């Protein structure tokens, strides 16, 4: 199935989000609050990077390009900043542990919905990939919820977590804002619905999980939001490309 420009942009947005979110998780190795979280975030990060690689492979295959490691690396790392379609939430700098945990929970809650939109995709290989990723994501959400079950019972921890949640509100809205090419993807049967239609469910889930109400402006945000990179993108990509720039022959 050859992709229209819009559908390609839609899938690229998902792949780029997975790629950058995976990188953000792996950066907690050695600096998480305790060893178990070093390992857990590393494992989750590897899963997200794997999902990104598989989505890039689907895109390359549809482009008529052999999805070799070199081709996947070129798509993942060698585009100009303007060609990425990642959202601000995954670009946002790693700060304190509360921010990382809230982003982890929010991202994986939305990711479950995103894969659900592809589970009956008309695009070859995409439905199978969605089923595979959904199984892994169930463990990611279990991890985030298990930590929050404990931490939200502690007064100081709860305060830090809620502060992080409110700090990320704009970025959360951007995660589920209209995606460039989304309407084309839905019309072609590649995706079932628009992700921004998930906003009410996400608001309800946040209210249940954190005990607070926030309003997401996903339906009002412009799809152009993903076409401009945040100030955190450059430093993040520089870290991601350190090995590749040192040894251009290496593969991801």
N, C-alpha and C positions, 0 to 999 in steps of 0.2 A: 504493500500500500504506500503510494507516494504521498508525502505530507504537503498540505498547503502551507504557506508561510505562517498563517495564523496558528494552525494546529502544531506546527513545529515549535513556535514560540511558547505555546501553552505547555508542551511537554518539557521544553528546555527550562522553563521556570521551576517545574517540579524537580528536575534533575539538579539544577543549580542550588535550590534550597537544601536538598538532601546532601549535596557535596559540602556546602559551607557549614551546615549544621553538624555533619560528621566531624569536620575539622575542629569546630568549636568544642565538641565533646572530648576529642582526643587531647586537647590542650590542658585538661585537668589531670593528666597522668603525672603523678609525683607531687601534685599540689592540692589535691582534694583533701577534705578534712580528715579522712582516714583511709587506710589501705583498701578496704572493700569498695569504696567509691572510686578510687583510682582504677580499679579493675572493672567495675560496673560501667563507668562512663567510657572507658576505653572500648569495652565490648559493644556498647550501644553505638559509639562512634563508628566502629568498623562496620556494623550493620548498615548504618546510613550511607557510608561511603560505598558499600557494596550495592545498595539500591541505586545510588547515583550512577555508578558504572553501568549497571544494567539498563537504566533509562537512556544514558548516552549511547549505549549499544543499539537500542531500539531506534533511536533517532538516526544514527549513522547508517544502519541497515536500510531504513526508509529512504535515506538520501542516496542510496546506491553505493555507499562506501563500505569497504570491508572493515568490520569493527575490531581491528587489531588493537593491541595495547597502545601502540604508538598513536593510532587515530583517536582512541578514547582520551589519551593524555592531551592531545592537541585540542580537542573539544573542551576538555575540563580545565585546562590551564593556559592555553595559548591564544585565547580570544582577547580582544581589547575589552577594557572595562565596560564600554558602552554596549557590548554585545551580550553581557550577562543579563539574566532576568530574575535574579535573586531578590528576595524581599529584605526589608531593613532588619527584621527580627533576627535573621540568621547572620547578617553582617555585623550586628551590634557587638561591640567589644565584650570580651569576657571580663566581668567585674567580680563581685562577691559571689559566694556560694548560693545565697538566696536567689540572686538573679539567674544563675545557671539552672537551679532547680525549677523555678517558675517557668523559664523558657523551655526546659525539658518537658514539663507537663503540658504546657500549652501547645508546643510544636507537635508532640506525639498525639495529642487529642485531635488536632486538626489533620495530622497525617493519616490517622485512621479514616477520617471522612474522605480524604483525597484518594486513597487507594480504593475506597468503596465506590467512588465515581468511575473507576476504571475496571471494576470487576467483571463487567459484561461488555467490555470494549470491542468494537468491530475491528480494531487493529491487531494484526497477528502478533501473538506473543505477549501482548500487554495485559490481558486478563490473567494469564498464568503468572506473570510477574506480580500482579496485584495480590493474587492469592498467596503467593510465597511471602511477600513483604508483610501482609496482614498478620500472618502467623508470628513473625518475628516481633511485630509491633505490639502484640498482646503482652509480651514480656517487658517491653520498654514502659508501657503504661503501668504495669504492675509494679515495676521498680519505683517510678515516680510517686505513685499513690501510696506505696508502703512507707516511703520517707515522709510524705506529707501527713499521713495519718498520725505519725509520732510528733513531728515538729510543730504542727499547728496546735498541739495541746500545750505547748510551752509558751509562756507569755512573750518572752524576748524573741524567740524564734518566729512566732506568729507575726509579731510587729515587723520584723525584717522581711519576712516573706510577703506580707501585704504591701509593704513599701516598694518592694521589687515589682510586684504585680502592677501597681499604679504607675510606676516608672516606665513600664513596658506597654502601657495601653495603646499608644499610637502605633508602635511596632506590631502589636497583635492585630490591630485593625488592618494594617498593611498586609499581613500574612494572608488574610482571607478576602482582601479587596479584589475587584475584577482583574483578571489576568489577561494580558495582551493575547489575542487569538482564542480566548475561551469560547466565545460564541461559535466560532468556526468548528472547534473541537466537539462541541455539543451537537451541532448540526450534522456533523459527519459521523456521529455515533461513537467517536473515540472516547468521549466522556459522557456520563449520564446527565449531569446537571452542572450548574455553575457553583463554584466553591463558595462564593459570597452568599448564597442562599443558606449556608450553614451558620451564618452569624447568630440568629436567634438561639439555635441549639448550643452554640459555644457560650453565649452569654449565660444561658441556663446552667450549663455545666460548670462554668466558673463560679456562679453563685452557689451551687451545691458544694463544690469542692472547697472554696475559700470563705464562704459565708458572707460575701460582699457582692454588690451589684455594680457592674460597669457596663457602659454602653459602647458598643463597637460600631464605628462608622463605615463598615465595609461596603455597604451599598452606595454610600455617598463618595467614597474615594475614587479617584481617577485611575484608570488602567495604566496611565503614563507613569504612575508611581514606581513601577518596577523597571522603568527604562533609565532611571538615573541612580547612580551609585551613591551610597552614603560615605561620610568621611572615614568610616571604619573599614571600608572595603579594601582600600589600597594596602594598609598594613597587614590585614589578614591574608590577602593574596600573596604578599611578599613572603610571609612566613610559609605559606603553603607551597611556594615555588622554590624554596631555598635549595632543596636537593636537585630539583630539575634544572635550575639555573647553574648549579655547580657542575652537574653532569647531565647535559642535554640528552645523552644516550640512555639514561635510566628511564624505567617505566613505572607508572603508578601501581 
